[in-house]
Amino acid sequence: MSYSNQAALITGASSGVGAAVAIKLAKLGVNVAVNYNSSQTGAEAVVDHVVHEGVQGIALQGDVSQEKDCRRMVSETIEKFGRLDILINNAGTTTFVPHHDLEGLTEEIWHQALGVNLMGAFFMTRAAAPYLRDAGSGAVVMTSSIASLTANGSSIAYCASKAGMNSLTKTLAKTLGKDGIRVNAVLPGLIDGDWAFNTWGGGNDQQYDELKGHFLEQTPLGHVVTPDDVADAILSFVTGSRYATGQLLTLDGGFTL
């Protein structure tokens, strides 16, 4: 199947997984809208890379937790490309709060986690749905997390928001299937890269190496996934079987087995 001249909107795409997805889609001939919240420089660099692949690109600033921003970004994508075939709900946020520190999990932290990770994915999908339906075979892919399946994660709020995203994936798949829209999710474990180094590793080489070592010791395949690995899994839902929907793909090298 040719993807030339199709259009994709990727949230949280100024770096990491989102940027990797944007570049891989561009290599398939897909025009790409790159959403960012604060990193305009990063998003514009991704757009430059996309354009270098011979397709069109656009950087869209927006906070996915705000419905008005979601609708505006979809409208700007349609204005630029004339269509929307693929939506990647990749934007995410977290605040590190030890699970035992119940009082430390403030109302603000809850609202931020649910607003970006869960409500934002719904707002974006709802805004995009009419155009994905018009495309005839729309694809939505969520970036969830293994934290949605385990009792471990950066905070209880983060775990709950990603578990909600898993449920959202299934309910939207059932709801939108009649319109030919497929909705799936990828659940990565630790993603080796700058974000993990600066957050989980605290920007400390030794601390991060110890963290990676912990994952490697418990991972049957002996590999900590990278942004490219996650992007490949996301693309598998876009370019793979037309009959896969409502699926949750764990991508952690077997860490959670």
C-alpha positions as CSV (number, residue, x, y, z in Angstrom):
1,M,0.0,0.0,0.0
2,S,1.2,3.5,-0.9
3,Y,1.3,6.1,1.9
4,S,2.4,8.9,-0.4
5,N,0.5,12.2,0.2
6,Q,-1.2,10.8,3.3
7,A,-1.1,13.1,6.3
8,A,-0.3,12.4,10.0
9,L,-0.5,14.5,13.2
10,I,1.8,13.4,16.0
11,T,1.6,14.9,19.4
12,G,4.7,15.4,21.6
13,A,6.9,15.1,18.5
14,S,9.7,17.6,19.1
15,S,12.0,14.8,20.3
16,G,12.2,11.2,21.3
17,V,9.6,8.7,20.2
18,G,7.4,11.3,18.5
19,A,10.3,12.7,16.4
20,A,11.3,9.2,15.4
21,V,7.8,8.4,14.3
22,A,7.6,11.6,12.3
23,I,10.8,10.8,10.4
24,K,9.8,7.2,9.7
25,L,6.4,8.3,8.4
26,A,8.1,10.9,6.2
27,K,10.3,8.2,4.7
28,L,7.0,6.5,3.6
29,G,5.9,9.6,1.9
30,V,3.5,10.9,4.6
31,N,3.1,14.6,5.2
32,V,3.6,15.3,8.9
33,A,2.3,17.8,11.5
34,V,4.7,17.9,14.4
35,N,3.0,19.0,17.7
36,Y,5.0,20.5,20.5
37,N,4.1,22.3,23.7
38,S,7.2,24.2,24.7
39,S,10.1,23.0,22.5
40,Q,9.6,25.0,19.3
41,T,13.3,24.6,18.3
42,G,13.1,20.8,18.6
43,A,9.8,20.7,16.6
44,E,11.2,22.9,13.8
45,A,14.3,20.7,13.6
46,V,12.0,17.6,13.2
47,V,10.1,19.5,10.5
48,D,13.3,20.3,8.7
49,H,14.2,16.6,8.7
50,V,10.7,15.7,7.4
51,V,11.0,18.2,4.6
52,H,14.4,16.8,3.7
53,E,12.7,13.5,3.1
54,G,10.7,15.2,0.3
55,V,7.3,15.6,2.0
56,Q,5.5,18.5,3.7
57,G,5.8,19.3,7.4
58,I,4.4,21.8,9.8
59,A,5.1,22.5,13.5
60,L,2.0,23.1,15.7
61,Q,2.2,24.5,19.2
62,G,-0.5,23.2,21.5
63,D,-1.3,21.8,24.9
64,V,-3.2,18.6,24.3
65,S,-4.9,18.9,27.7
66,Q,-6.8,21.9,26.3
67,E,-9.5,20.9,24.0
68,K,-9.5,24.2,22.1
69,D,-5.8,23.6,21.2
70,C,-6.6,20.0,20.0
71,R,-9.3,21.2,17.7
72,R,-7.1,24.1,16.4
73,M,-4.2,21.7,15.6
74,V,-6.5,19.4,13.7
75,S,-7.9,22.3,11.7
76,E,-4.4,23.6,10.9
77,T,-3.4,20.1,9.8
78,I,-6.4,20.0,7.4
79,E,-5.7,23.5,6.2
80,K,-2.0,22.6,5.4
81,F,-2.5,19.1,4.0
82,G,-6.1,18.8,3.0
83,R,-6.6,15.5,4.8
84,L,-5.7,13.5,7.9
85,D,-5.1,9.8,7.8
86,I,-3.0,9.0,10.9
87,L,-3.1,10.3,14.5
88,I,-0.3,9.4,16.9
89,N,-1.2,10.3,20.5
90,N,2.3,10.4,21.9
91,A,2.3,13.5,24.2
92,G,2.8,12.5,27.8
93,T,3.9,14.0,31.1
94,T,4.8,12.8,34.6
95,T,5.8,14.1,38.0
96,F,7.9,11.8,40.1
97,V,6.2,11.1,43.4
98,P,7.0,7.9,45.4
99,H,4.0,5.7,45.6
100,H,4.0,5.6,49.4
101,D,3.9,9.4,49.5
102,L,0.1,9.7,49.2
103,E,0.0,13.3,50.4
104,G,2.7,14.3,47.9
105,L,0.4,13.4,45.0
106,T,-1.3,16.7,44.8
107,E,-4.5,17.7,43.0
108,E,-2.4,19.7,40.5
109,I,-0.3,16.6,39.7
110,W,-3.4,14.5,39.2
111,H,-5.0,17.1,36.9
112,Q,-1.8,17.4,34.8
113,A,-1.3,13.6,34.4
114,L,-4.9,13.0,33.5
115,G,-5.2,16.1,31.4
116,V,-2.2,15.3,29.1
117,N,-2.0,11.5,29.2
118,L,-5.7,10.6,29.1
119,M,-8.0,13.5,28.3
120,G,-5.6,14.9,25.7
121,A,-5.7,11.6,23.8
122,F,-9.5,11.7,23.8
123,F,-9.7,15.3,22.8
124,M,-7.3,14.8,19.9
125,T,-9.0,11.6,18.7
126,R,-12.5,13.3,18.9
127,A,-11.3,16.3,16.9
128,A,-9.6,14.1,14.3
129,A,-12.3,11.4,14.0
130,P,-14.4,13.1,11.2
131,Y,-11.3,13.5,9.0
132,L,-10.0,10.0,9.7
133,R,-13.4,8.7,8.7
134,D,-13.2,10.7,5.5
135,A,-9.8,9.1,4.8
136,G,-11.5,5.7,4.6
137,S,-9.0,3.9,6.7
138,G,-7.8,6.1,9.5
139,A,-5.3,4.9,12.1
140,V,-4.9,6.1,15.7
141,V,-2.0,4.9,17.8
142,M,-1.5,5.7,21.5
143,T,1.8,5.7,23.3
144,S,1.0,4.1,26.7
145,S,3.4,2.5,29.2
146,I,4.0,-0.8,31.0
147,A,3.3,1.4,34.1
148,S,-0.4,0.9,33.1
149,L,0.0,-2.9,33.8
150,T,2.2,-2.9,36.9
151,A,2.3,-1.4,40.3
152,N,5.5,0.5,39.4
153,G,5.9,3.9,37.8
154,S,6.9,7.5,38.3
155,S,3.7,8.1,40.3
156,I,0.3,6.5,41.1
157,A,-1.3,9.2,38.9
158,Y,0.9,8.4,35.9
159,C,0.1,4.7,36.3
160,A,-3.6,5.4,36.5
161,S,-3.6,7.8,33.5
162,K,-1.9,5.2,31.3
163,A,-4.2,2.5,32.5
164,G,-7.0,4.8,31.5
165,M,-5.4,5.2,28.1
166,N,-5.5,1.5,27.6
167,S,-9.2,1.4,28.3
168,L,-9.7,4.5,26.0
169,T,-7.9,2.6,23.3
170,K,-10.3,-0.3,23.5
171,T,-13.5,1.7,23.8
172,L,-12.5,4.0,21.0
173,A,-11.6,1.1,18.8
174,K,-15.1,-0.4,19.4
175,T,-16.8,2.9,18.8
176,L,-14.9,4.1,15.7
177,G,-14.5,0.7,14.0
178,K,-17.7,1.2,12.1
179,D,-16.1,4.2,10.5
180,G,-13.0,2.2,9.4
181,I,-10.8,3.8,12.1
182,R,-8.4,1.5,13.9
183,V,-7.2,2.4,17.4
184,N,-4.3,0.6,19.0
185,A,-1.6,1.3,21.7
186,V,2.1,0.6,22.3
187,L,3.2,0.1,25.9
188,P,6.9,0.7,26.2
189,G,9.1,-0.1,29.2
190,L,12.1,2.1,30.0
191,I,13.0,4.0,26.8
192,D,16.7,4.6,26.5
193,G,17.3,8.2,25.7
194,D,17.7,11.8,26.9
195,W,14.4,11.9,28.7
196,A,15.1,8.8,30.7
197,F,18.6,10.0,31.4
198,N,17.5,13.4,32.7
199,T,14.4,12.2,34.7
200,W,14.9,8.6,35.8
201,G,18.7,9.0,35.9
202,G,18.7,12.5,37.2
203,G,21.3,13.5,34.6
204,N,23.9,11.3,36.4
205,D,25.8,8.8,34.3
206,Q,26.3,6.3,37.1
207,Q,22.7,6.5,38.4
208,Y,21.4,6.0,34.9
209,D,23.8,3.1,34.1
210,E,22.5,1.4,37.3
211,L,18.9,1.9,36.2
212,K,19.6,0.5,32.8
213,G,21.5,-2.4,34.3
214,H,18.5,-3.2,36.5
215,F,16.2,-3.4,33.4
216,L,18.8,-5.4,31.4
217,E,19.2,-8.0,34.2
218,Q,15.4,-8.6,34.2
219,T,14.8,-8.5,30.4
220,P,15.0,-11.8,28.6
221,L,16.1,-10.2,25.3
222,G,18.8,-8.2,27.1
223,H,17.8,-4.9,25.4
224,V,16.4,-1.6,26.7
225,V,14.1,-0.2,24.0
226,T,15.0,3.0,22.1
227,P,12.8,5.7,20.6
228,D,13.4,4.0,17.2
229,D,12.2,0.7,18.6
230,V,9.0,2.3,19.9
231,A,8.5,4.1,16.6
232,D,8.8,0.9,14.7
233,A,6.1,-0.7,16.9
234,I,3.8,2.3,16.4
235,L,4.3,2.1,12.6
236,S,3.5,-1.6,12.7
237,F,-0.1,-0.6,13.7
238,V,-0.2,2.0,10.9
239,T,1.2,-0.2,8.1
240,G,0.3,-3.7,9.3
241,S,-2.9,-5.6,9.2
242,R,-6.1,-3.6,8.5
243,Y,-7.9,-5.8,11.0
244,A,-5.9,-5.1,14.1
245,T,-7.7,-2.8,16.4
246,G,-8.1,-2.4,20.2
247,Q,-4.8,-4.0,20.7
248,L,-2.2,-3.2,23.5
249,L,1.3,-4.1,22.4
250,T,3.8,-4.4,25.3
251,L,7.3,-3.4,24.1
252,D,9.8,-4.0,26.9
253,G,12.0,-6.9,25.8
254,G,10.1,-9.2,28.1
255,F,10.7,-7.2,31.3
256,T,7.2,-7.7,32.6
257,L,7.1,-11.4,31.9
